[in-house]
Amino acid sequence: MQKVSPLRVAPRAVWWGVASIPLGFLAIYVAWPSAALLWRAMFGDALADTASTLSARTLGEVTATTLGLATAGTITALLCGLAAAWALYRLRWPGAGFVRILLSIPFALPTIVVAIAYSRLIAPDGLLSATGSLAPWIAIAAALAVFNVAVVMRVVGGAWAALDPALVNVARTLGASRFQAWWHVTMPALRPAIAGAAALVFLFCSTSFAIVLVLGGTRISTLETEIWFQVNIWLDLRAAALLAVVQIVTVVGAVLVSSHVRKRSERKVSTLTSEGTRPAQPRDTVMVALALLPALVLVLAPTVALIEGAFTGPSGWTLAYVSGLISSEIPAGLSVPIWQATLHSLEAAALATAIAVPLGLALAWSTAHSRKPATLEAVVLMPVGVSAVIVGLGLLLTLASGAWGPGWADPRWLIPAAQAVIALPLVARSVTPTLRRISPQIRASAATLGAGPWAQWKEIDWPAARRPLAASVGLAAAVSLGEFGATAFLARPDHPTLPTVVFRMLSRPGAESLGTAFAATLLLAVVTGIAIAIGEMIRGRTRSDI
């Protein structure tokens, strides 16, 4: 059968019209600030005669450490997330929605808080103290996996829930065992989603900052932390720029590997989508419990430490820290009450989600209709691969400087835009696998019958995209609420967000500041849970329509 070019179904002018909007947004808020920062670092007048102090040996060791930790975190997240995806998306049972929300909350928490929670495990009296020098490495891999279990669970789970169960039933009827049907039917259909989730998780792990800094200290250094050390300790912007280039190359490599795996395993299907879930049976109880146990252990460990820190003072249990969240009293080190910072976070997250969801949908559609999807996917993942430290500092030097006018420098707009940059790849990655499973022959047939691009979108693409898009709403809001790397550069003292409040409280000595930080983080977790629950409600309403 002759292959149908996607661009014959989606005319080139329409494709460019749709793709130019998210690509323009990424150019303004990612490419330009990052390029401006690297240019100043490499060719700035003040540094023209300055030599870098970064040695080739240090660069190699830091790169190897980054790849090793990212690989360990990715494998751990995949193992836990795939099992959770089966239990929570393939099966329907009471309480599944609550567990999905519970496993998604850590993704929105400031990484520094989870890092501190895990640091208790490697303390002299911690559970990992017996592992000696391996304790920091184990704790870092576990902490990295905590944040990314939700990514694997949601990206793969959405694809798993849409698989037609009739294919597996036919294989079983023809004599295949349960494992053979899973390996030869289910896994090939899930490989594109797994490859996409793995690439996204790997990028998140390789650009983690606070986790490695807190748990590894000066003993373990990655590209992200070394960039910070070179800028803040050694004042070597040239070395930081070189590390940033290596980091970007690592990102491109991960994207190319992911695209290669996806291209080899992706199968076009003749149906738009299917209701592939089934009610859980009593015989599934043990398997569901075993599937969820690893993910729950990873998530509940820092959660218990968080709750303990919010309700424990020097003299024992206390409500003082939690009650301070709604008090009009301004804590030491802040310029506004915590409740006002909460409103700032909600306002920024709502606007960031409103930006990221439609732009992510447009980017997913453009990728599904592109002649060179690998190139476009590299652009999609650029915000994840480029360090949030680089993005935030670049925005501070460009847009936040007010060179384009005071409106561009307003944190009420600049912070949501930066948060939308981080959330956009998650939305695009959640929707793209579903759109790519639609056979081009379906769109070609619709075009032959006279359906234009809008009619094809309305009748073919939109019904398939609704469910994963609805699931991505809560995830985008959660990411926006907990984003810290870029926000730390852009938030003003009179306009803080909850993550910046937590960081400032953790930076101050004393039990009161630490307790306030944990209480604010607990509030952030609750707000995040509500945002994800709203996304789950939207997803549930779209289910019966697909």
C-alpha positions as CSV (number, residue, x, y, z in Angstrom):
1,M,0.0,0.0,0.0
2,Q,1.3,3.4,-1.0
3,K,2.4,5.5,2.0
4,V,0.4,8.7,2.5
5,S,2.3,11.7,3.4
6,P,0.8,13.4,6.5
7,L,1.3,16.8,4.8
8,R,-1.0,15.8,2.0
9,V,-3.7,15.5,4.6
10,A,-2.7,18.6,6.5
11,P,-1.7,21.3,4.0
12,R,1.7,22.9,4.5
13,A,0.2,26.4,5.1
14,V,-2.1,25.0,7.8
15,W,0.8,23.1,9.4
16,W,3.0,26.2,9.5
17,G,0.1,28.3,10.8
18,V,-0.4,25.9,13.7
19,A,3.2,25.1,14.5
20,S,4.4,28.7,14.3
21,I,2.5,29.7,17.5
22,P,4.1,27.3,20.0
23,L,7.5,27.5,18.2
24,G,7.4,31.3,18.4
25,F,6.6,31.0,22.1
26,L,9.6,28.7,22.7
27,A,11.8,31.0,20.6
28,I,11.0,34.0,22.7
29,Y,11.1,32.3,26.1
30,V,13.7,29.6,25.7
31,A,15.9,29.9,22.7
32,W,16.5,33.7,22.8
33,P,17.3,33.9,26.6
34,S,19.4,30.8,26.6
35,A,21.4,32.0,23.5
36,A,21.8,35.4,25.0
37,L,23.2,34.0,28.2
38,L,25.6,31.7,26.4
39,W,26.7,34.5,24.1
40,R,27.5,36.8,27.0
41,A,29.3,33.9,28.8
42,M,31.5,33.0,25.8
43,F,32.0,36.3,24.0
44,G,31.2,39.0,26.6
45,D,33.7,41.9,26.7
46,A,34.4,41.4,30.4
47,L,35.4,37.8,29.7
48,A,37.2,38.2,26.5
49,D,40.6,37.5,28.1
50,T,39.4,35.1,30.7
51,A,40.4,31.4,30.5
52,S,38.1,28.7,31.8
53,T,39.3,26.7,34.8
54,L,37.3,23.6,33.9
55,S,39.5,20.6,33.1
56,A,38.7,17.9,30.6
57,R,38.9,15.3,33.4
58,T,36.4,17.1,35.5
59,L,34.1,17.6,32.5
60,G,34.3,13.8,31.8
61,E,33.6,12.8,35.4
62,V,30.7,15.2,35.7
63,T,29.2,14.1,32.5
64,A,29.5,10.4,33.4
65,T,28.0,11.1,36.8
66,T,25.0,12.9,35.2
67,L,24.4,10.1,32.8
68,G,24.7,7.4,35.4
69,L,22.4,9.0,37.9
70,A,19.9,9.9,35.2
71,T,19.9,6.3,33.9
72,A,19.4,4.9,37.4
73,G,16.5,7.3,38.1
74,T,14.9,6.6,34.8
75,I,15.0,2.8,35.2
76,T,13.6,3.1,38.7
77,A,10.8,5.4,37.6
78,L,10.0,3.1,34.6
79,L,9.8,0.0,36.7
80,C,7.5,1.6,39.3
81,G,5.6,3.7,36.8
82,L,4.8,0.9,34.4
83,A,3.4,-1.3,37.1
84,A,1.4,1.6,38.5
85,A,0.1,2.4,35.0
86,W,-1.3,-1.1,34.6
87,A,-3.0,-1.0,38.0
88,L,-4.4,2.5,37.8
89,Y,-5.3,2.9,34.1
90,R,-5.9,-0.6,32.7
91,L,-8.1,-1.6,35.6
92,R,-11.1,0.3,37.2
93,W,-11.6,0.0,40.9
94,P,-12.8,2.2,43.8
95,G,-10.0,4.5,45.0
96,A,-7.9,4.3,41.8
97,G,-8.4,8.0,41.2
98,F,-7.2,8.9,44.7
99,V,-4.0,6.8,44.3
100,R,-3.3,8.5,40.9
101,I,-3.5,11.8,42.6
102,L,-1.3,10.6,45.5
103,L,1.4,9.4,43.2
104,S,1.2,12.7,41.1
105,I,1.6,15.1,44.0
106,P,5.4,14.7,44.5
107,F,6.0,15.8,40.9
108,A,4.9,19.4,41.9
109,L,6.8,19.7,45.1
110,P,9.9,21.8,45.2
111,T,12.8,19.4,44.8
112,I,14.7,20.8,47.7
113,V,12.0,19.7,50.1
114,V,12.0,16.1,48.9
115,A,15.8,16.1,48.9
116,I,15.8,17.2,52.6
117,A,13.2,14.6,53.4
118,Y,15.4,11.9,51.8
119,S,18.4,13.2,53.6
120,R,16.9,11.8,56.8
121,L,17.2,8.4,55.3
122,I,21.0,8.7,54.9
123,A,21.5,10.3,58.3
124,P,23.5,8.3,60.8
125,D,20.3,6.9,62.3
126,G,18.5,6.6,58.9
127,L,17.4,3.5,57.1
128,L,20.1,3.8,54.5
129,S,23.0,4.5,56.9
130,A,24.1,0.8,56.8
131,T,24.9,1.2,53.0
132,G,27.8,3.5,53.8
133,S,29.2,5.4,50.8
134,L,26.5,4.1,48.5
135,A,23.7,5.8,50.6
136,P,23.8,9.2,48.7
137,W,23.8,7.5,45.3
138,I,20.8,5.3,46.4
139,A,19.0,8.3,47.9
140,I,19.5,10.4,44.8
141,A,18.2,7.7,42.4
142,A,15.2,7.1,44.7
143,A,14.5,10.9,44.9
144,L,14.8,11.3,41.2
145,A,12.3,8.5,40.6
146,V,9.8,10.0,43.1
147,F,9.3,13.0,40.8
148,N,9.0,11.0,37.6
149,V,6.8,8.0,38.5
150,A,3.8,10.3,37.7
151,V,5.2,11.1,34.3
152,V,5.6,7.4,33.3
153,M,2.3,6.5,35.0
154,R,0.3,9.1,33.1
155,V,2.0,9.0,29.7
156,V,2.0,5.2,29.4
157,G,-1.3,4.9,31.4
158,G,-3.2,7.0,28.9
159,A,-1.9,4.9,26.0
160,W,-2.6,1.7,27.9
161,A,-6.2,2.7,28.7
162,A,-6.8,3.3,25.0
163,L,-5.6,-0.1,23.7
164,D,-8.2,-2.3,22.2
165,P,-8.5,-5.4,24.5
166,A,-9.8,-7.4,21.5
167,L,-6.3,-7.7,20.2
168,V,-5.2,-9.5,23.4
169,N,-8.3,-11.6,23.4
170,V,-7.6,-12.8,19.9
171,A,-4.0,-13.7,20.8
172,R,-5.3,-15.7,23.9
173,T,-7.8,-17.5,21.7
174,L,-5.1,-18.5,19.3
175,G,-3.2,-20.2,22.2
176,A,-0.9,-17.5,23.4
177,S,-0.2,-17.4,27.2
178,R,-0.9,-14.4,29.2
179,F,2.8,-13.4,29.1
180,Q,3.1,-14.0,25.4
181,A,0.0,-11.9,24.7
182,W,1.4,-9.1,26.8
183,W,4.9,-9.3,25.2
184,H,3.9,-9.7,21.6
185,V,0.7,-7.6,21.5
186,T,0.6,-5.1,24.4
187,M,4.3,-4.1,24.6
188,P,4.7,-3.3,20.9
189,A,1.7,-1.0,21.1
190,L,3.1,0.7,24.3
191,R,6.7,1.1,23.2
192,P,6.2,4.5,21.6
193,A,4.6,5.9,24.8
194,I,7.3,4.1,26.9
195,A,10.1,5.6,24.8
196,G,8.6,9.0,25.0
197,A,8.1,8.8,28.8
198,A,11.7,7.4,29.2
199,A,13.2,10.3,27.2
200,L,11.2,12.8,29.3
201,V,12.2,11.2,32.6
202,F,15.8,11.0,31.5
203,L,15.8,14.7,30.8
204,F,14.2,15.5,34.1
205,C,16.7,13.4,35.9
206,S,19.8,14.8,34.1
207,T,18.7,18.4,34.9
208,S,17.9,17.9,38.5
209,F,19.6,20.4,40.7
210,A,18.4,20.5,44.4
211,I,18.3,16.8,44.8
212,V,22.0,16.3,43.8
213,L,23.1,19.4,45.7
214,V,21.5,18.4,49.0
215,L,22.1,14.7,49.0
216,G,25.4,14.7,47.2
217,G,27.0,17.9,48.5
218,T,30.5,18.4,47.0
219,R,31.1,14.6,46.7
220,I,28.7,14.1,43.8
221,S,28.5,16.6,41.1
222,T,26.4,16.6,37.9
223,L,26.2,19.0,35.0
224,E,23.4,21.0,36.6
225,T,25.1,21.4,40.0
226,E,28.5,22.1,38.4
227,I,27.0,24.9,36.4
228,W,25.8,26.4,39.7
229,F,29.2,25.9,41.3
230,Q,31.1,27.4,38.4
231,V,28.9,30.5,38.4
232,N,28.4,31.1,42.1
233,I,31.7,29.7,43.6
234,W,34.3,30.0,40.9
235,L,32.7,32.9,39.0
236,D,33.6,31.1,35.7
237,L,30.9,31.8,33.2
238,R,32.9,30.2,30.4
239,A,33.0,26.9,32.2
240,A,29.3,27.2,32.9
241,A,28.6,27.9,29.2
242,L,30.6,24.8,28.2
243,L,28.7,22.7,30.7
244,A,25.5,24.0,29.3
245,V,26.5,23.1,25.8
246,V,27.4,19.6,26.9
247,Q,24.0,19.4,28.7
248,I,22.2,20.4,25.5
249,V,24.1,17.8,23.5
250,T,23.0,15.2,26.0
251,V,19.4,16.3,25.6
252,V,19.6,16.0,21.8
253,G,21.2,12.6,22.1
254,A,18.4,11.4,24.4
255,V,15.8,12.7,22.0
256,L,17.4,11.0,19.0
257,V,17.5,7.7,20.8
258,S,13.9,8.0,21.9
259,S,12.8,8.9,18.3
260,H,14.7,6.0,16.9
261,V,13.1,3.5,19.3
262,R,9.7,5.1,18.6
263,K,10.1,4.9,14.9
264,R,11.0,1.3,15.0
265,S,8.2,0.3,17.3
266,E,5.4,2.6,16.4
267,R,2.4,1.0,14.7
268,K,-0.4,2.8,12.9
269,V,-3.8,1.6,13.9
270,S,-7.0,1.9,12.0
271,T,-9.1,3.0,14.9
272,L,-9.1,6.4,16.7
273,T,-9.2,5.1,20.2
274,S,-10.8,2.5,22.3
275,E,-12.0,1.9,25.8
276,G,-9.4,-0.6,26.9
277,T,-10.1,-0.6,30.7
278,R,-11.9,-3.3,32.6
279,P,-13.3,-3.6,36.1
280,A,-10.9,-5.1,38.5
281,Q,-11.7,-8.7,39.6
282,P,-11.1,-10.2,43.1
283,R,-8.3,-12.2,41.5
284,D,-6.5,-8.9,40.6
285,T,-6.2,-7.7,44.2
286,V,-2.8,-9.2,45.0
287,M,-1.3,-8.2,41.6
288,V,-2.6,-4.6,42.1
289,A,-1.1,-4.4,45.6
290,L,2.2,-5.7,44.3
291,A,2.2,-3.3,41.4
292,L,1.5,-0.3,43.5
293,L,3.8,-1.1,46.4
294,P,7.1,0.1,45.0
295,A,5.7,3.5,43.8
296,L,3.8,4.0,47.1
297,V,7.0,3.3,49.1
298,L,8.9,5.9,47.1
299,V,6.2,8.5,47.5
300,L,5.1,7.9,51.1
301,A,8.7,8.1,52.5
302,P,9.1,11.8,51.8
303,T,5.4,12.4,52.4
304,V,5.6,11.1,56.0
305,A,8.8,13.2,56.6
306,L,6.9,16.2,55.2
307,I,3.9,15.8,57.5
308,E,6.2,15.1,60.5
309,G,8.1,18.3,59.8
310,A,5.0,20.4,59.5
311,F,3.4,19.2,62.8
312,T,6.6,18.7,64.9
313,G,8.3,21.5,66.9
314,P,11.2,21.5,69.4
315,S,8.7,20.5,72.1
316,G,6.7,17.9,70.2
317,W,3.5,18.0,68.1
318,T,2.3,21.5,67.3
319,L,-0.2,23.4,65.1
320,A,1.7,26.7,65.2
321,Y,3.4,26.2,61.8
322,V,0.2,25.2,60.0
323,S,-1.9,28.0,61.6
324,G,0.7,30.5,60.4
325,L,-0.3,29.7,56.8
326,I,-3.5,31.7,57.2
327,S,-2.2,34.3,59.6
328,S,-1.8,37.9,58.5
329,E,1.6,38.0,60.3
330,I,4.5,38.2,58.0
331,P,7.2,35.5,58.9
332,A,10.8,36.7,59.3
333,G,12.6,36.7,56.0
334,L,9.4,37.4,53.9
335,S,7.7,40.6,52.8
336,V,4.2,39.2,52.5
337,P,2.0,36.7,54.5
338,I,2.1,33.1,53.3
339,W,-1.5,33.2,52.2
340,Q,-0.7,36.0,49.8
341,A,2.2,34.0,48.3
342,T,-0.3,31.2,47.9
343,L,-2.6,33.4,45.9
344,H,0.4,34.5,43.7
345,S,1.1,30.8,43.1
346,L,-2.5,30.0,42.1
347,E,-2.7,33.0,39.8
348,A,0.6,32.1,38.1
349,A,-0.2,28.4,37.8
350,A,-3.7,29.1,36.3
351,L,-2.2,31.4,33.7
352,A,0.6,29.1,32.9
353,T,-1.8,26.2,32.4
354,A,-4.0,28.3,30.2
355,I,-0.9,28.9,28.1
356,A,0.7,25.5,28.1
357,V,-2.4,23.4,27.3
358,P,-3.4,24.9,24.0
359,L,0.3,25.4,22.9
360,G,1.1,21.8,23.9
361,L,-1.9,20.6,21.9
362,A,-0.8,22.6,18.9
363,L,2.7,21.2,19.2
364,A,1.5,17.6,19.5
365,W,-0.7,18.1,16.4
366,S,2.3,19.6,14.5
367,T,4.5,16.7,15.5
368,A,2.0,14.1,14.5
369,H,1.7,15.7,11.0
370,S,5.4,16.5,10.6
371,R,7.7,15.0,7.9
372,K,10.5,15.2,10.4
373,P,9.0,14.4,13.8
374,A,12.4,13.7,15.4
375,T,13.5,17.3,14.8
376,L,10.3,18.7,16.1
377,E,10.4,16.4,19.2
378,A,13.8,17.8,19.9
379,V,12.3,21.3,19.9
380,V,9.5,20.0,22.2
381,L,11.9,18.7,24.7
382,M,14.2,21.7,24.6
383,P,12.7,23.4,27.7
384,V,13.3,20.2,29.7
385,G,16.8,19.7,28.5
386,V,17.9,23.3,28.9
387,S,18.6,23.9,32.5
388,A,15.9,25.8,34.4
389,V,18.8,27.8,35.9
390,I,19.9,28.8,32.4
391,V,16.4,29.7,31.3
392,G,15.7,31.7,34.4
393,L,19.0,33.6,34.3
394,G,18.6,34.2,30.6
395,L,15.1,35.6,31.1
396,L,16.4,37.8,33.9
397,L,19.1,39.2,31.5
398,T,16.7,39.7,28.6
399,L,13.0,40.1,29.1
400,A,13.1,40.9,32.9
401,S,15.6,43.7,32.2
402,G,12.7,45.8,30.8
403,A,14.5,46.4,27.5
404,W,11.2,45.6,25.7
405,G,9.1,47.6,28.0
406,P,7.8,47.3,31.6
407,G,5.0,44.9,30.5
408,W,7.6,42.2,29.6
409,A,9.4,42.6,32.9
410,D,6.2,42.2,35.0
411,P,6.6,39.1,37.2
412,R,2.8,38.6,37.0
413,W,3.3,37.7,33.3
414,L,7.0,36.6,33.2
415,I,6.6,33.9,35.9
416,P,3.6,32.2,34.3
417,A,5.4,32.3,30.9
418,A,8.5,30.6,32.4
419,Q,6.3,28.0,34.2
420,A,4.4,27.4,30.9
421,V,7.7,26.7,29.2
422,I,8.3,23.8,31.7
423,A,4.8,22.4,31.5
424,L,4.4,22.6,27.7
425,P,6.5,19.5,26.9
426,L,4.4,17.4,29.3
427,V,1.2,18.4,27.5
428,A,2.7,17.8,24.1
429,R,4.2,14.4,25.2
430,S,0.9,13.3,26.7
431,V,-1.1,13.9,23.5
432,T,1.5,13.1,20.7
433,P,1.5,9.3,21.0
434,T,-2.3,9.2,20.6
435,L,-2.3,11.4,17.6
436,R,0.5,9.5,16.0
437,R,-1.4,6.2,16.3
438,I,-4.0,7.6,13.9
439,S,-3.4,6.1,10.4
440,P,-2.7,8.7,7.7
441,Q,-5.1,6.7,5.5
442,I,-7.9,7.8,7.7
443,R,-7.1,11.5,7.2
444,A,-6.5,10.8,3.4
445,S,-9.9,9.2,3.1
446,A,-11.6,12.1,4.9
447,A,-9.8,14.6,2.6
448,T,-11.0,12.5,-0.4
449,L,-14.6,12.9,0.8
450,G,-14.2,16.6,1.0
451,A,-13.2,17.2,4.6
452,G,-10.9,20.2,5.1
453,P,-8.3,20.5,7.8
454,W,-10.8,21.8,10.4
455,A,-13.3,19.0,9.7
456,Q,-10.5,16.4,10.0
457,W,-9.4,17.9,13.3
458,K,-12.9,18.0,14.7
459,E,-13.9,14.5,13.6
460,I,-10.6,12.6,13.8
461,D,-7.9,14.2,15.9
462,W,-10.0,15.9,18.6
463,P,-11.9,12.8,19.7
464,A,-8.6,11.0,20.1
465,A,-6.8,13.9,21.9
466,R,-9.5,14.8,24.4
467,R,-8.7,12.2,27.1
468,P,-4.8,12.6,27.2
469,L,-5.3,16.4,27.0
470,A,-7.7,16.4,29.9
471,A,-5.2,14.3,31.9
472,S,-2.4,16.8,31.1
473,V,-4.4,19.7,32.5
474,G,-3.8,18.7,36.1
475,L,-0.2,17.7,35.4
476,A,0.5,21.1,33.8
477,A,-1.0,22.9,36.8
478,A,1.0,20.8,39.2
479,V,4.2,21.5,37.4
480,S,3.5,25.2,37.3
481,L,2.7,25.3,41.0
482,G,6.0,23.6,42.0
483,E,8.4,25.1,39.5
484,F,11.3,26.7,41.3
485,G,14.4,26.8,39.1
486,A,13.4,29.7,36.8
487,T,11.0,31.3,39.2
488,A,13.8,31.8,41.7
489,F,15.4,34.3,39.4
490,L,12.2,36.0,38.4
491,A,10.1,36.3,41.6
492,R,10.5,39.6,43.4
493,P,10.5,39.9,47.2
494,D,7.1,41.5,47.1
495,H,5.7,38.9,44.7
496,P,6.9,35.5,46.0
497,T,5.4,32.1,45.1
498,L,5.1,29.2,47.5
499,P,8.2,27.4,46.3
500,T,10.3,30.6,46.7
501,V,8.8,31.0,50.2
502,V,9.8,27.4,51.1
503,F,13.4,28.1,49.8
504,R,13.7,31.3,51.8
505,M,12.5,29.6,54.9
506,L,14.9,26.7,54.4
507,S,17.7,29.1,54.0
508,R,17.1,30.7,57.4
509,P,18.4,29.0,60.6
510,G,16.1,27.9,63.4
511,A,13.4,25.3,64.0
512,E,10.6,27.9,63.4
513,S,11.8,28.7,59.9
514,L,12.2,25.0,59.1
515,G,8.7,24.2,60.4
516,T,7.2,27.0,58.4
517,A,8.9,25.7,55.3
518,F,7.5,22.2,55.8
519,A,4.0,23.6,56.5
520,A,4.1,25.8,53.4
521,T,5.2,22.7,51.4
522,L,2.3,20.7,52.9
523,L,0.0,23.5,51.7
524,L,1.5,23.3,48.3
525,A,1.0,19.5,48.2
526,V,-2.7,20.0,49.1
527,V,-3.2,22.7,46.4
528,T,-1.4,20.5,43.9
529,G,-3.6,17.5,44.8
530,I,-6.7,19.6,44.2
531,A,-5.4,20.7,40.8
532,I,-4.7,17.2,39.8
533,A,-8.1,16.1,41.1
534,I,-9.7,18.7,38.8
535,G,-7.8,17.2,35.9
536,E,-9.0,13.7,36.8
537,M,-12.6,15.0,36.9
538,I,-12.2,16.5,33.4
539,R,-10.6,13.3,32.2
540,G,-13.5,11.2,33.7
541,R,-16.1,13.4,31.9
542,T,-14.4,12.9,28.6
543,R,-14.2,9.1,28.9
544,S,-17.8,8.3,28.0
545,D,-17.6,10.5,24.9
546,I,-14.7,8.6,23.3
